[in-house]
């Protein structure tokens, strides 16, 4: 659904201002590649915090199950 909405918005932009739409289609992959390392770092930090939370809450889950 998200992809379909993006496609419809891009087509609308292409009708209204085709040079900007063509620039977007060229620059979008480059920007995505530049932001990819930040997404990976954010995912790793999120997973580390989830792991720490799971380790800290494990004793309480054991007591609760008894």
CHARMM internal coordinates of N, CA and C (Angstrom, degrees):
IC EDIT
DIST 1 N 1 CA 1.4525
DIST 1 CA 1 C 1.5283
ANGL 1 N 1 CA 1 C 110.70
DIST 1 C 2 N 1.3298
ANGL 1 CA 1 C 2 N 115.22
DIHE 1 N 1 CA 1 C 2 N -39.89
DIST 2 N 2 CA 1.4568
ANGL 1 C 2 N 2 CA 119.44
DIHE 1 CA 1 C 2 N 2 CA -179.94
DIST 2 CA 2 C 1.5315
ANGL 2 N 2 CA 2 C 110.77
DIHE 1 C 2 N 2 CA 2 C -65.13
DIST 2 C 3 N 1.3192
ANGL 2 CA 2 C 3 N 116.11
DIHE 2 N 2 CA 2 C 3 N -38.76
DIST 3 N 3 CA 1.4625
ANGL 2 C 3 N 3 CA 120.59
DIHE 2 CA 2 C 3 N 3 CA 179.42
DIST 3 CA 3 C 1.5231
ANGL 3 N 3 CA 3 C 111.19
DIHE 2 C 3 N 3 CA 3 C -67.05
DIST 3 C 4 N 1.3197
ANGL 3 CA 3 C 4 N 116.63
DIHE 3 N 3 CA 3 C 4 N -39.90
DIST 4 N 4 CA 1.4578
ANGL 3 C 4 N 4 CA 120.70
DIHE 3 CA 3 C 4 N 4 CA 179.16
DIST 4 CA 4 C 1.5313
ANGL 4 N 4 CA 4 C 110.68
DIHE 3 C 4 N 4 CA 4 C -64.13
DIST 4 C 5 N 1.3078
ANGL 4 CA 4 C 5 N 116.43
DIHE 4 N 4 CA 4 C 5 N -42.26
DIST 5 N 5 CA 1.4665
ANGL 4 C 5 N 5 CA 120.64
DIHE 4 CA 4 C 5 N 5 CA 178.48
DIST 5 CA 5 C 1.5266
ANGL 5 N 5 CA 5 C 110.20
DIHE 4 C 5 N 5 CA 5 C -63.57
DIST 5 C 6 N 1.3352
ANGL 5 CA 5 C 6 N 116.87
DIHE 5 N 5 CA 5 C 6 N -42.22
DIST 6 N 6 CA 1.4687
ANGL 5 C 6 N 6 CA 120.47
DIHE 5 CA 5 C 6 N 6 CA 178.38
DIST 6 CA 6 C 1.5251
ANGL 6 N 6 CA 6 C 110.61
DIHE 5 C 6 N 6 CA 6 C -62.77
DIST 6 C 7 N 1.3153
ANGL 6 CA 6 C 7 N 116.82
DIHE 6 N 6 CA 6 C 7 N -40.49
DIST 7 N 7 CA 1.4648
ANGL 6 C 7 N 7 CA 120.65
DIHE 6 CA 6 C 7 N 7 CA 179.03
DIST 7 CA 7 C 1.5243
ANGL 7 N 7 CA 7 C 111.42
DIHE 6 C 7 N 7 CA 7 C -64.89
DIST 7 C 8 N 1.3076
ANGL 7 CA 7 C 8 N 117.02
DIHE 7 N 7 CA 7 C 8 N -42.83
DIST 8 N 8 CA 1.4717
ANGL 7 C 8 N 8 CA 121.00
DIHE 7 CA 7 C 8 N 8 CA 178.85
DIST 8 CA 8 C 1.5240
ANGL 8 N 8 CA 8 C 110.46
DIHE 7 C 8 N 8 CA 8 C -63.87
DIST 8 C 9 N 1.3414
ANGL 8 CA 8 C 9 N 116.59
DIHE 8 N 8 CA 8 C 9 N -42.82
DIST 9 N 9 CA 1.4689
ANGL 8 C 9 N 9 CA 119.58
DIHE 8 CA 8 C 9 N 9 CA 178.89
DIST 9 CA 9 C 1.5308
ANGL 9 N 9 CA 9 C 111.08
DIHE 8 C 9 N 9 CA 9 C -65.53
DIST 9 C 10 N 1.3405
ANGL 9 CA 9 C 10 N 116.84
DIHE 9 N 9 CA 9 C 10 N -37.49
DIST 10 N 10 CA 1.4564
ANGL 9 C 10 N 10 CA 119.20
DIHE 9 CA 9 C 10 N 10 CA 178.57
DIST 10 CA 10 C 1.5278
ANGL 10 N 10 CA 10 C 110.53
DIHE 9 C 10 N 10 CA 10 C -66.73
DIST 10 C 11 N 1.3212
ANGL 10 CA 10 C 11 N 117.32
DIHE 10 N 10 CA 10 C 11 N -40.33
DIST 11 N 11 CA 1.4711
ANGL 10 C 11 N 11 CA 120.55
DIHE 10 CA 10 C 11 N 11 CA 178.05
DIST 11 CA 11 C 1.5278
ANGL 11 N 11 CA 11 C 110.84
DIHE 10 C 11 N 11 CA 11 C -63.09
DIST 11 C 12 N 1.3225
ANGL 11 CA 11 C 12 N 116.27
DIHE 11 N 11 CA 11 C 12 N -39.52
DIST 12 N 12 CA 1.4618
ANGL 11 C 12 N 12 CA 120.04
DIHE 11 CA 11 C 12 N 12 CA 177.19
DIST 12 CA 12 C 1.5226
ANGL 12 N 12 CA 12 C 110.52
DIHE 11 C 12 N 12 CA 12 C -64.09
DIST 12 C 13 N 1.3233
ANGL 12 CA 12 C 13 N 116.67
DIHE 12 N 12 CA 12 C 13 N -42.58
DIST 13 N 13 CA 1.4575
ANGL 12 C 13 N 13 CA 120.58
DIHE 12 CA 12 C 13 N 13 CA 176.78
DIST 13 CA 13 C 1.5255
ANGL 13 N 13 CA 13 C 110.45
DIHE 12 C 13 N 13 CA 13 C -64.09
DIST 13 C 14 N 1.3259
ANGL 13 CA 13 C 14 N 117.46
DIHE 13 N 13 CA 13 C 14 N -38.18
DIST 14 N 14 CA 1.4613
ANGL 13 C 14 N 14 CA 121.22
DIHE 13 CA 13 C 14 N 14 CA 179.40
DIST 14 CA 14 C 1.5260
ANGL 14 N 14 CA 14 C 110.85
DIHE 13 C 14 N 14 CA 14 C -63.04
DIST 14 C 15 N 1.3306
ANGL 14 CA 14 C 15 N 116.62
DIHE 14 N 14 CA 14 C 15 N -38.18
DIST 15 N 15 CA 1.4656
ANGL 14 C 15 N 15 CA 119.96
DIHE 14 CA 14 C 15 N 15 CA 178.87
DIST 15 CA 15 C 1.5220
ANGL 15 N 15 CA 15 C 110.47
DIHE 14 C 15 N 15 CA 15 C -70.44
DIST 15 C 16 N 1.3261
ANGL 15 CA 15 C 16 N 116.94
DIHE 15 N 15 CA 15 C 16 N -40.34
DIST 16 N 16 CA 1.4639
ANGL 15 C 16 N 16 CA 120.28
DIHE 15 CA 15 C 16 N 16 CA -176.08
DIST 16 CA 16 C 1.5296
ANGL 16 N 16 CA 16 C 112.74
DIHE 15 C 16 N 16 CA 16 C -78.51
DIST 16 C 17 N 1.3270
ANGL 16 CA 16 C 17 N 116.54
DIHE 16 N 16 CA 16 C 17 N -41.89
DIST 17 N 17 CA 1.4578
ANGL 16 C 17 N 17 CA 119.53
DIHE 16 CA 16 C 17 N 17 CA -175.97
DIST 17 CA 17 C 1.5280
ANGL 17 N 17 CA 17 C 108.23
DIHE 16 C 17 N 17 CA 17 C -149.63
DIST 17 C 18 N 1.3256
ANGL 17 CA 17 C 18 N 117.37
DIHE 17 N 17 CA 17 C 18 N 85.09
DIST 18 N 18 CA 1.4481
ANGL 17 C 18 N 18 CA 121.05
DIHE 17 CA 17 C 18 N 18 CA -173.04
DIST 18 CA 18 C 1.5218
ANGL 18 N 18 CA 18 C 114.78
DIHE 17 C 18 N 18 CA 18 C -64.84
DIST 18 C 19 N 1.3607
ANGL 18 CA 18 C 19 N 120.64
DIHE 18 N 18 CA 18 C 19 N -32.42
DIST 19 N 19 CA 1.4816
ANGL 18 C 19 N 19 CA 117.20
DIHE 18 CA 18 C 19 N 19 CA 178.44
DIST 19 CA 19 C 1.5382
ANGL 19 N 19 CA 19 C 112.01
DIHE 18 C 19 N 19 CA 19 C -64.63
DIST 19 C 20 N 1.3215
ANGL 19 CA 19 C 20 N 116.24
DIHE 19 N 19 CA 19 C 20 N -39.36
DIST 20 N 20 CA 1.4676
ANGL 19 C 20 N 20 CA 119.88
DIHE 19 CA 19 C 20 N 20 CA 178.73
DIST 20 CA 20 C 1.5261
ANGL 20 N 20 CA 20 C 110.75
DIHE 19 C 20 N 20 CA 20 C -66.25
DIST 20 C 21 N 1.3119
ANGL 20 CA 20 C 21 N 117.55
DIHE 20 N 20 CA 20 C 21 N -37.46
DIST 21 N 21 CA 1.4618
ANGL 20 C 21 N 21 CA 121.22
DIHE 20 CA 20 C 21 N 21 CA 178.61
DIST 21 CA 21 C 1.5256
ANGL 21 N 21 CA 21 C 110.85
DIHE 20 C 21 N 21 CA 21 C -65.33
DIST 21 C 22 N 1.3211
ANGL 21 CA 21 C 22 N 116.90
DIHE 21 N 21 CA 21 C 22 N -39.47
DIST 22 N 22 CA 1.4740
ANGL 21 C 22 N 22 CA 119.89
DIHE 21 CA 21 C 22 N 22 CA 178.65
DIST 22 CA 22 C 1.5278
ANGL 22 N 22 CA 22 C 111.12
DIHE 21 C 22 N 22 CA 22 C -69.29
DIST 22 C 23 N 1.3274
ANGL 22 CA 22 C 23 N 116.71
DIHE 22 N 22 CA 22 C 23 N -37.66
DIST 23 N 23 CA 1.4693
ANGL 22 C 23 N 23 CA 119.98
DIHE 22 CA 22 C 23 N 23 CA 176.40
DIST 23 CA 23 C 1.5284
ANGL 23 N 23 CA 23 C 109.88
DIHE 22 C 23 N 23 CA 23 C -63.92
DIST 23 C 24 N 1.3275
ANGL 23 CA 23 C 24 N 116.87
DIHE 23 N 23 CA 23 C 24 N -40.65
DIST 24 N 24 CA 1.4675
ANGL 23 C 24 N 24 CA 120.25
DIHE 23 CA 23 C 24 N 24 CA 179.04
DIST 24 CA 24 C 1.5205
ANGL 24 N 24 CA 24 C 111.38
DIHE 23 C 24 N 24 CA 24 C -63.54
DIST 24 C 25 N 1.3088
ANGL 24 CA 24 C 25 N 117.12
DIHE 24 N 24 CA 24 C 25 N -40.42
DIST 25 N 25 CA 1.4654
ANGL 24 C 25 N 25 CA 119.29
DIHE 24 CA 24 C 25 N 25 CA -177.55
DIST 25 CA 25 C 1.5282
ANGL 25 N 25 CA 25 C 111.01
DIHE 24 C 25 N 25 CA 25 C -69.09
DIST 25 C 26 N 1.3251
ANGL 25 CA 25 C 26 N 117.63
DIHE 25 N 25 CA 25 C 26 N -25.02
DIST 26 N 26 CA 1.4636
ANGL 25 C 26 N 26 CA 120.76
DIHE 25 CA 25 C 26 N 26 CA 176.81
DIST 26 CA 26 C 1.5245
ANGL 26 N 26 CA 26 C 111.20
DIHE 25 C 26 N 26 CA 26 C -84.22
DIST 26 C 27 N 1.3404
ANGL 26 CA 26 C 27 N 117.36
DIHE 26 N 26 CA 26 C 27 N -41.06
DIST 27 N 27 CA 1.4629
ANGL 26 C 27 N 27 CA 120.75
DIHE 26 CA 26 C 27 N 27 CA -174.92
DIST 27 CA 27 C 1.5273
ANGL 27 N 27 CA 27 C 113.97
DIHE 26 C 27 N 27 CA 27 C -81.91
DIST 27 C 28 N 1.3266
ANGL 27 CA 27 C 28 N 118.45
DIHE 27 N 27 CA 27 C 28 N -23.41
DIST 28 N 28 CA 1.4638
ANGL 27 C 28 N 28 CA 120.34
DIHE 27 CA 27 C 28 N 28 CA -176.45
DIST 28 CA 28 C 1.5327
ANGL 28 N 28 CA 28 C 113.01
DIHE 27 C 28 N 28 CA 28 C -58.71
DIST 28 C 29 N 1.3375
ANGL 28 CA 28 C 29 N 119.67
DIHE 28 N 28 CA 28 C 29 N -47.44
DIST 29 N 29 CA 1.4755
ANGL 28 C 29 N 29 CA 118.37
DIHE 28 CA 28 C 29 N 29 CA 178.53
DIST 29 CA 29 C 1.5284
ANGL 29 N 29 CA 29 C 113.18
DIHE 28 C 29 N 29 CA 29 C -63.46
DIST 29 C 30 N 1.3339
ANGL 29 CA 29 C 30 N 116.62
DIHE 29 N 29 CA 29 C 30 N -35.20
DIST 30 N 30 CA 1.4673
ANGL 29 C 30 N 30 CA 120.05
DIHE 29 CA 29 C 30 N 30 CA 179.34
DIST 30 CA 30 C 1.5229
ANGL 30 N 30 CA 30 C 110.33
DIHE 29 C 30 N 30 CA 30 C -66.26
DIST 30 C 31 N 1.3158
ANGL 30 CA 30 C 31 N 116.98
DIHE 30 N 30 CA 30 C 31 N -45.30
DIST 31 N 31 CA 1.4697
ANGL 30 C 31 N 31 CA 121.13
DIHE 30 CA 30 C 31 N 31 CA 178.19
DIST 31 CA 31 C 1.5219
ANGL 31 N 31 CA 31 C 110.19
DIHE 30 C 31 N 31 CA 31 C -63.92
DIST 31 C 32 N 1.3272
ANGL 31 CA 31 C 32 N 117.59
DIHE 31 N 31 CA 31 C 32 N -40.18
DIST 32 N 32 CA 1.4678
ANGL 31 C 32 N 32 CA 121.18
DIHE 31 CA 31 C 32 N 32 CA 179.35
DIST 32 CA 32 C 1.5298
ANGL 32 N 32 CA 32 C 110.33
DIHE 31 C 32 N 32 CA 32 C -62.28
DIST 32 C 33 N 1.3299
ANGL 32 CA 32 C 33 N 116.81
DIHE 32 N 32 CA 32 C 33 N -42.29
DIST 33 N 33 CA 1.4662
ANGL 32 C 33 N 33 CA 120.10
DIHE 32 CA 32 C 33 N 33 CA 178.52
DIST 33 CA 33 C 1.5291
ANGL 33 N 33 CA 33 C 111.75
DIHE 32 C 33 N 33 CA 33 C -66.48
DIST 33 C 34 N 1.3283
ANGL 33 CA 33 C 34 N 117.14
DIHE 33 N 33 CA 33 C 34 N -35.86
DIST 34 N 34 CA 1.4613
ANGL 33 C 34 N 34 CA 119.76
DIHE 33 CA 33 C 34 N 34 CA 178.07
DIST 34 CA 34 C 1.5312
ANGL 34 N 34 CA 34 C 111.99
DIHE 33 C 34 N 34 CA 34 C -68.53
DIST 34 C 35 N 1.3338
ANGL 34 CA 34 C 35 N 117.28
DIHE 34 N 34 CA 34 C 35 N -33.62
DIST 35 N 35 CA 1.4574
ANGL 34 C 35 N 35 CA 120.60
DIHE 34 CA 34 C 35 N 35 CA -178.43
DIST 35 CA 35 C 1.5226
ANGL 35 N 35 CA 35 C 113.66
DIHE 34 C 35 N 35 CA 35 C -86.48
DIST 35 C 36 N 1.3177
ANGL 35 CA 35 C 36 N 118.06
DIHE 35 N 35 CA 35 C 36 N -11.39
DIST 36 N 36 CA 1.4655
ANGL 35 C 36 N 36 CA 121.95
DIHE 35 CA 35 C 36 N 36 CA -177.43
DIST 36 CA 36 C 1.5340
ANGL 36 N 36 CA 36 C 113.57
DIHE 35 C 36 N 36 CA 36 C -58.22
DIST 36 C 37 N 1.3310
ANGL 36 CA 36 C 37 N 120.45
DIHE 36 N 36 CA 36 C 37 N -43.56
DIST 37 N 37 CA 1.4728
ANGL 36 C 37 N 37 CA 118.75
DIHE 36 CA 36 C 37 N 37 CA 178.29
DIST 37 CA 37 C 1.5348
ANGL 37 N 37 CA 37 C 112.49
DIHE 36 C 37 N 37 CA 37 C -60.99
DIST 37 C 38 N 1.3188
ANGL 37 CA 37 C 38 N 117.60
DIHE 37 N 37 CA 37 C 38 N -36.39
DIST 38 N 38 CA 1.4640
ANGL 37 C 38 N 38 CA 120.03
DIHE 37 CA 37 C 38 N 38 CA 179.52
DIST 38 CA 38 C 1.5283
ANGL 38 N 38 CA 38 C 110.82
DIHE 37 C 38 N 38 CA 38 C -67.60
DIST 38 C 39 N 1.3290
ANGL 38 CA 38 C 39 N 116.95
DIHE 38 N 38 CA 38 C 39 N -35.00
DIST 39 N 39 CA 1.4658
ANGL 38 C 39 N 39 CA 120.14
DIHE 38 CA 38 C 39 N 39 CA 176.94
DIST 39 CA 39 C 1.5234
ANGL 39 N 39 CA 39 C 110.36
DIHE 38 C 39 N 39 CA 39 C -66.73
DIST 39 C 40 N 1.3315
ANGL 39 CA 39 C 40 N 116.75
DIHE 39 N 39 CA 39 C 40 N -40.48
DIST 40 N 40 CA 1.4631
ANGL 39 C 40 N 40 CA 120.91
DIHE 39 CA 39 C 40 N 40 CA 179.49
DIST 40 CA 40 C 1.5216
ANGL 40 N 40 CA 40 C 110.52
DIHE 39 C 40 N 40 CA 40 C -65.36
DIST 40 C 41 N 1.3270
ANGL 40 CA 40 C 41 N 117.59
DIHE 40 N 40 CA 40 C 41 N -43.32
DIST 41 N 41 CA 1.4666
ANGL 40 C 41 N 41 CA 120.98
DIHE 40 CA 40 C 41 N 41 CA 178.24
DIST 41 CA 41 C 1.5249
ANGL 41 N 41 CA 41 C 110.12
DIHE 40 C 41 N 41 CA 41 C -63.89
DIST 41 C 42 N 1.3103
ANGL 41 CA 41 C 42 N 117.32
DIHE 41 N 41 CA 41 C 42 N -42.22
DIST 42 N 42 CA 1.4683
ANGL 41 C 42 N 42 CA 120.18
DIHE 41 CA 41 C 42 N 42 CA 178.73
DIST 42 CA 42 C 1.5179
ANGL 42 N 42 CA 42 C 111.92
DIHE 41 C 42 N 42 CA 42 C -62.99
DIST 42 C 43 N 1.3210
ANGL 42 CA 42 C 43 N 117.24
DIHE 42 N 42 CA 42 C 43 N -40.63
DIST 43 N 43 CA 1.4599
ANGL 42 C 43 N 43 CA 120.93
DIHE 42 CA 42 C 43 N 43 CA 177.77
DIST 43 CA 43 C 1.5183
ANGL 43 N 43 CA 43 C 110.90
DIHE 42 C 43 N 43 CA 43 C -64.42
DIST 43 C 44 N 1.3522
ANGL 43 CA 43 C 44 N 117.22
DIHE 43 N 43 CA 43 C 44 N -42.10
DIST 44 N 44 CA 1.4628
ANGL 43 C 44 N 44 CA 119.63
DIHE 43 CA 43 C 44 N 44 CA -179.88
DIST 44 CA 44 C 1.5213
ANGL 44 N 44 CA 44 C 111.45
DIHE 43 C 44 N 44 CA 44 C -65.09
DIST 44 C 45 N 1.3193
ANGL 44 CA 44 C 45 N 117.22
DIHE 44 N 44 CA 44 C 45 N -41.90
DIST 45 N 45 CA 1.4685
ANGL 44 C 45 N 45 CA 120.02
DIHE 44 CA 44 C 45 N 45 CA 179.41
DIST 45 CA 45 C 1.5251
ANGL 45 N 45 CA 45 C 109.87
DIHE 44 C 45 N 45 CA 45 C -64.57
DIST 45 C 46 N 1.3139
ANGL 45 CA 45 C 46 N 117.08
DIHE 45 N 45 CA 45 C 46 N -40.82
DIST 46 N 46 CA 1.4690
ANGL 45 C 46 N 46 CA 120.64
DIHE 45 CA 45 C 46 N 46 CA 177.61
DIST 46 CA 46 C 1.5223
ANGL 46 N 46 CA 46 C 110.97
DIHE 45 C 46 N 46 CA 46 C -61.02
DIST 46 C 47 N 1.3254
ANGL 46 CA 46 C 47 N 117.02
DIHE 46 N 46 CA 46 C 47 N -43.67
DIST 47 N 47 CA 1.4643
ANGL 46 C 47 N 47 CA 120.56
DIHE 46 CA 46 C 47 N 47 CA 179.40
DIST 47 CA 47 C 1.5240
ANGL 47 N 47 CA 47 C 112.04
DIHE 46 C 47 N 47 CA 47 C -66.44
DIST 47 C 48 N 1.3237
ANGL 47 CA 47 C 48 N 117.87
DIHE 47 N 47 CA 47 C 48 N -36.89
DIST 48 N 48 CA 1.4686
ANGL 47 C 48 N 48 CA 120.75
DIHE 47 CA 47 C 48 N 48 CA 177.38
DIST 48 CA 48 C 1.5181
ANGL 48 N 48 CA 48 C 110.41
DIHE 47 C 48 N 48 CA 48 C -63.92
DIST 48 C 49 N 1.3314
ANGL 48 CA 48 C 49 N 117.40
DIHE 48 N 48 CA 48 C 49 N -44.00
DIST 49 N 49 CA 1.4661
ANGL 48 C 49 N 49 CA 120.15
DIHE 48 CA 48 C 49 N 49 CA 179.03
DIST 49 CA 49 C 1.5208
ANGL 49 N 49 CA 49 C 111.42
DIHE 48 C 49 N 49 CA 49 C -65.29
DIST 49 C 50 N 1.3401
ANGL 49 CA 49 C 50 N 117.66
DIHE 49 N 49 CA 49 C 50 N -36.87
DIST 50 N 50 CA 1.4645
ANGL 49 C 50 N 50 CA 119.92
DIHE 49 CA 49 C 50 N 50 CA 176.64
DIST 50 CA 50 C 1.5217
ANGL 50 N 50 CA 50 C 111.29
DIHE 49 C 50 N 50 CA 50 C -65.72
DIST 50 C 51 N 1.3411
ANGL 50 CA 50 C 51 N 116.44
DIHE 50 N 50 CA 50 C 51 N -39.04
DIST 51 N 51 CA 1.4618
ANGL 50 C 51 N 51 CA 120.58
DIHE 50 CA 50 C 51 N 51 CA 178.11
DIST 51 CA 51 C 1.5224
ANGL 51 N 51 CA 51 C 110.84
DIHE 50 C 51 N 51 CA 51 C -64.74
DIST 51 C 52 N 1.3168
ANGL 51 CA 51 C 52 N 117.83
DIHE 51 N 51 CA 51 C 52 N -44.71
DIST 52 N 52 CA 1.4633
ANGL 51 C 52 N 52 CA 121.25
DIHE 51 CA 51 C 52 N 52 CA 178.50
DIST 52 CA 52 C 1.5225
ANGL 52 N 52 CA 52 C 110.16
DIHE 51 C 52 N 52 CA 52 C -62.06
DIST 52 C 53 N 1.3196
ANGL 52 CA 52 C 53 N 116.58
DIHE 52 N 52 CA 52 C 53 N -42.91
DIST 53 N 53 CA 1.4639
ANGL 52 C 53 N 53 CA 119.78
DIHE 52 CA 52 C 53 N 53 CA 177.98
DIST 53 CA 53 C 1.5177
ANGL 53 N 53 CA 53 C 112.10
DIHE 52 C 53 N 53 CA 53 C -62.31
DIST 53 C 54 N 1.3292
ANGL 53 CA 53 C 54 N 116.74
DIHE 53 N 53 CA 53 C 54 N -41.18
DIST 54 N 54 CA 1.4671
ANGL 53 C 54 N 54 CA 120.26
DIHE 53 CA 53 C 54 N 54 CA 179.32
DIST 54 CA 54 C 1.5279
ANGL 54 N 54 CA 54 C 110.82
DIHE 53 C 54 N 54 CA 54 C -65.78
DIST 54 C 55 N 1.3303
ANGL 54 CA 54 C 55 N 117.12
DIHE 54 N 54 CA 54 C 55 N -39.25
DIST 55 N 55 CA 1.4679
ANGL 54 C 55 N 55 CA 120.67
DIHE 54 CA 54 C 55 N 55 CA 178.98
DIST 55 CA 55 C 1.5229
ANGL 55 N 55 CA 55 C 110.56
DIHE 54 C 55 N 55 CA 55 C -65.83
DIST 55 C 56 N 1.3228
ANGL 55 CA 55 C 56 N 116.93
DIHE 55 N 55 CA 55 C 56 N -42.11
DIST 56 N 56 CA 1.4664
ANGL 55 C 56 N 56 CA 120.18
DIHE 55 CA 55 C 56 N 56 CA -178.52
DIST 56 CA 56 C 1.5258
ANGL 56 N 56 CA 56 C 112.35
DIHE 55 C 56 N 56 CA 56 C -71.36
DIST 56 C 57 N 1.3237
ANGL 56 CA 56 C 57 N 117.98
DIHE 56 N 56 CA 56 C 57 N -32.27
DIST 57 N 57 CA 1.4619
ANGL 56 C 57 N 57 CA 120.72
DIHE 56 CA 56 C 57 N 57 CA -177.39
DIST 57 CA 57 C 1.5275
ANGL 57 N 57 CA 57 C 113.38
DIHE 56 C 57 N 57 CA 57 C -90.64
DIST 57 C 58 N 1.3357
ANGL 57 CA 57 C 58 N 117.54
DIHE 57 N 57 CA 57 C 58 N -6.82
DIST 58 N 58 CA 1.4684
ANGL 57 C 58 N 58 CA 120.20
DIHE 57 CA 57 C 58 N 58 CA -177.84
DIST 58 CA 58 C 1.5291
ANGL 58 N 58 CA 58 C 113.28
DIHE 57 C 58 N 58 CA 58 C -58.65
DIST 58 C 59 N 1.3467
ANGL 58 CA 58 C 59 N 120.01
DIHE 58 N 58 CA 58 C 59 N -45.07
DIST 59 N 59 CA 1.4757
ANGL 58 C 59 N 59 CA 118.46
DIHE 58 CA 58 C 59 N 59 CA 179.45
DIST 59 CA 59 C 1.5297
ANGL 59 N 59 CA 59 C 112.69
DIHE 58 C 59 N 59 CA 59 C -61.08
DIST 59 C 60 N 1.3207
ANGL 59 CA 59 C 60 N 117.25
DIHE 59 N 59 CA 59 C 60 N -37.41
DIST 60 N 60 CA 1.4629
ANGL 59 C 60 N 60 CA 120.49
DIHE 59 CA 59 C 60 N 60 CA 179.80
DIST 60 CA 60 C 1.5267
ANGL 60 N 60 CA 60 C 111.27
DIHE 59 C 60 N 60 CA 60 C -67.26
DIST 60 C 61 N 1.3348
ANGL 60 CA 60 C 61 N 116.35
DIHE 60 N 60 CA 60 C 61 N -35.94
DIST 61 N 61 CA 1.4698
ANGL 60 C 61 N 61 CA 119.49
DIHE 60 CA 60 C 61 N 61 CA 177.13
DIST 61 CA 61 C 1.5207
ANGL 61 N 61 CA 61 C 111.00
DIHE 60 C 61 N 61 CA 61 C -67.95
DIST 61 C 62 N 1.3516
ANGL 61 CA 61 C 62 N 116.54
DIHE 61 N 61 CA 61 C 62 N -35.15
DIST 62 N 62 CA 1.4616
ANGL 61 C 62 N 62 CA 119.88
DIHE 61 CA 61 C 62 N 62 CA 177.17
DIST 62 CA 62 C 1.5290
ANGL 62 N 62 CA 62 C 110.79
DIHE 61 C 62 N 62 CA 62 C -65.66
DIST 62 C 63 N 1.3282
ANGL 62 CA 62 C 63 N 116.87
DIHE 62 N 62 CA 62 C 63 N -44.34
DIST 63 N 63 CA 1.4679
ANGL 62 C 63 N 63 CA 121.21
DIHE 62 CA 62 C 63 N 63 CA 179.86
DIST 63 CA 63 C 1.5126
ANGL 63 N 63 CA 63 C 109.96
DIHE 62 C 63 N 63 CA 63 C -65.40
DIST 63 C 64 N 1.3093
ANGL 63 CA 63 C 64 N 117.57
DIHE 63 N 63 CA 63 C 64 N -39.28
DIST 64 N 64 CA 1.4667
ANGL 63 C 64 N 64 CA 121.45
DIHE 63 CA 63 C 64 N 64 CA -179.14
DIST 64 CA 64 C 1.5307
ANGL 64 N 64 CA 64 C 110.70
DIHE 63 C 64 N 64 CA 64 C -65.97
DIST 64 C 65 N 1.3376
ANGL 64 CA 64 C 65 N 117.89
DIHE 64 N 64 CA 64 C 65 N -34.61
DIST 65 N 65 CA 1.4562
ANGL 64 C 65 N 65 CA 119.96
DIHE 64 CA 64 C 65 N 65 CA -178.35
DIST 65 CA 65 C 1.5242
ANGL 65 N 65 CA 65 C 112.26
DIHE 64 C 65 N 65 CA 65 C -75.03
DIST 65 C 66 N 1.3337
ANGL 65 CA 65 C 66 N 117.13
DIHE 65 N 65 CA 65 C 66 N -18.42
DIST 66 N 66 CA 1.4612
ANGL 65 C 66 N 66 CA 119.84
DIHE 65 CA 65 C 66 N 66 CA 177.85
DIST 66 CA 66 C 1.4801
ANGL 66 N 66 CA 66 C 108.18
DIHE 65 C 66 N 66 CA 66 C -78.49
END
COOR INIT
IC SEED 1 N 1 CA 1 C
IC BUILD
